[in-house]
Amino acid sequence: MAKKEFSKYQTDVVGRYYDNLNTIMLQRLGEIVTELYLADTDDKKSRLWQRAHKAMVNLKVKPAIISHIMEKKNVEILAKNLQDWLGGKK
């Protein structure tokens, strides 16, 4: 199997993606918070909380904070923490 070669441009694009991964994950978590506020069924809320959990794990949030948020499943608590993380208080 031949090794795939990337152009300089492609390598730069991939590098910038990984350089900004935390920002991307915070943005996704913000979108999840918005969707949780608007969710109308328990099934949809459950799927959104699973996505929120995965996003927090990818952001390397402390496990104690993740478990507290997931135990309460309170959108306001998640939104407050997200606001702190966006402010760099992670």
Summary of the structure (lengths in Angstrom):
residues: 90
radius of gyration: 16.4
end to end distance: 42.8
largest distance: 50.6
contacts: 202
relative contact order: 0.12
helix: 77%
strand: 0%
